Amino acid sequence: MYPFIRLGLSISKSTLSTLRGERLPITATSTIHYTCHINDIDNFLELNNGRVLTLFDLGRTDFAIRTGLGKQLIYHKWGLVVAGSSIQYRKRVRLFQKTSIHTRLIGVDER
């Protein structure tokens, strides 16, 4: 199931940080921290591969809100699209382990 509670918390934290004047420039890197919960793990007690991509969505949402890009996306009916992804797992993320996601914009096309 999609982590709607985490999504809501992520949106509220990002919005509060922009209201406090902690806005990021579009070239900056957004960082979110999270803990691997019981509903994020697979049968090996590690972070599920599918959940990794879902958590990356939370990172994109945080980036869009904190840079002010989110308002423009809604106004122009645009989206932050992942054209492709290639993940190289360097470490295992175990149950209740804390980790972070860093998000930055690397490309824009004409569409």
Helices and strands as residue ranges (DSSP letters): H 4-19, E 30-35, G 38-40, H 49-67, H 69-76, E 98-103
